Amino acid sequence: MSRRSEAELVRGMIEAYRHGLFPMADPWTGQIGWYDPDPRAIIPLEEGRFHVSRSLRQRVRSGRFEITHDSAFDEVICACARPEKRDGCWINDQIIAVYGILHRHGRAHSVEAWRTWEGRRRLVGGLYGVAIGGFFAGESMFCRPEDGGTDASKVCLVHLVEHLRRRGFVLLDTQFRNPHMNQFGCVEIPRCEYKRRLKAAVVMDVAW
């Protein structure tokens, strides 16, 4: 893909996110669809609204994991796409390629968790998403408990929220609500309210 084509793709993706849309691949056909759910799930970034259990706080403070940003984006998204991770994964090769381009253009970001033992540094958890102004769209996360990564993705989420707060972000989109996100205080809001918040967030002078 030429540099001009990449730039056009990035502009198109960012414009879609600005209007509340996000892509997912059909797990069986591979076709890409655009989604705009109602209601929309978010994790509130206001102080006291993001829930972290005592055990997770202890895990974060233990220093068990080395946390980095944007140091292994391709590895993170590929790990999120593992077929064994969930039935019918929506992250296919086309999605991986597109978000890799967004990352190279400074629009998609990752948080990584590492462990080192027996002289080898291993990626044991992570997450990725898209940032526009004061808005962050969380896309997917993974962990590898078999490699010592129990709770690694949760620790990455805690670090993400802390980072977003420090930088001045105001909207963290999780798209859909599920039991895993509920433990962190995820809430659903009507699409019209989400669009109102999104419109204000994407024009903020905030950088990753």
N, C-alpha and C positions, 0 to 999 in steps of 0.2 A: 504494500500500500504506500502511495506517495505521501510526502509530508502534507501536501495540500489536502489529499483525501482524508488523512488522519485528522487534520484540523477541522474539516467539515463534519466528520463523525463526532468529534468531541463537542462541537457547537450544537449538533443535533441532540446528543445525549443530555447535555446540560440544559438545553431548552426544555426537553421533556421533563426532567427533574424539577425545573422551575415551575412547571404546571402540575406537579403532583404525580407524574407517571413514572413507572419503573418497569424494566423488562424481566421476563422469566421465560425460560425454555420449557416447552412441553416435555415431560420426562420420557414420553414414548415416541412422539413424532419428531422432536427436536425443533419444532417451529417456535419462533420467538413471539410472545404475546406481550402487550402493554397493559398494565394494571393500574387501577385508580380506586382502591377499595373504599367502601363506606360502611361502617366507620373505619377510621385509621388509627393504628396503634403507635403510641409514642412513649418514650421514657422521659418524664419531666426532669429538667435539669436544675430546677429551683432547689435551694438548700432544704434538706429534710424530706424531699420527695423521692429520691433514689434510695432504695432499700438495699442494705448490705448486711447479711447475717453476721453474728458474732464469729462464727467459725470461718467465714470467708474473710472477715477483717483480719483474723489471726493469720490466715493463709497469705494474705497480701503483705502483712508486716513481717512474716517469717523470712522473706527474701529467698524463698525456695526457687523462684523463677527470675531469670534476667529478662527484663521487659525492654523491647526496642520498638521504634516506629519506622515504617517504610524501609526496612532493611531486607525484607524477604517477601515482597508483595506477591510475586508469581507463585512462590511456594505456598503461601497462605491460601490463595484462591483455589489452587489445585487441590490442596488438602480439604478445603470446604466442599469440593466437588467429588470426593471419593464415593464410588458407587456403594460401598458398604456403610457409608455415614448415615444414610437414610434411604427409605424406599422411594425410587423415582426422583432422583435429584434433579433440580431445575437448572443447575449450572452445567452447561455443556461447553464444548470447545469454542463455539462462537462467543458465548458469554465471557469465557476466560480471555479470549483475544481482545474483545472490546474493552474490558476493564483494565487489561494490561496497557492498552493505549491511553486510557484515561489516567492511569497512574503515571505513565511517562510524561503526560502533559500537566501533572501536578493536581489532578482533580480527584483521583481515587487514592485512598491511603489505607495502610494496614498497621495493626498493632500485633507484635509477636511476643511469645513466651518461649524461653529457651531453658534447657537444663544441660549441665555438663557433668559427665561422669565417665570413668574409664578413659579419660583423655579425649572424649568426643563431645562436641557441642551439638545438641539436637533441638530441632523445632518441635515443641510439644503442644502448642496451642496458638490460636490467633483469631483475628477477625479483620474484616475489611469493609469499606464503605466509601461514599462519595461526599465531598464537602463543597458547598457553595455558600459564600458569605458566612452567616451565622447558622447555617443549616448543615446537619450531617445525617446522611441516609445510611443506616447500618444495614448491610446486605446479608452477611452470613458469618458464622464463627465455627471453630472446631477445637477439639482437644484430643490428645493421645494418651489416655491413662495407661495404656500398655507400655509406654515409654517414660512413665513417671509424671505424666501431665494431668493428673486428676485436678480438676478445678482450674486448669490453665486458661480456658476460654473465659471463665468468670472473672479471673484476675485481670485479664486483658480488658474486659468490659469496665471494671472498676477504674483501671488506668485511663481508658478512653474518656469516661465521664469526667474524671479529674482534669484531664488535658483540655476537654471542651470547655469546661468551666473557666479554667485559667485563661483560655484564649478569647472568651466572650461569646461562645456559641449559645444559642437560645432554643434550638429545636433539634431533638434527636429522634429521628423516625425509625421505627422498627417494623413498619408496614402492617404486620398481622400480630395479633395477640395470641400467645400460647402459654401453657403452664410453665415452661422454662423462663419466659420473659416476665410472667406475673410475679415471680419471686423478687424481682428488682423494682416493683412498683409500676410496671407497665400499665397504661390506661388507654382506653379507646375514646376518641373524640369524633364528632360528626365531620364528614368530609368538608363541609363549608367552613367549619372552625379551623380545620387543618389548613385549608387553602389560605385563610386569612393570616394564620401564623407563618405559613411558608412564604407568602408574599412579602411580609415584613422581614423575615430572616435572610432571604437570599440577597437582599440589597445592602446588608450590613457590611461595614468595612472591617471584616474579620478574616484572618488568615490562619490556616492550619499550623 
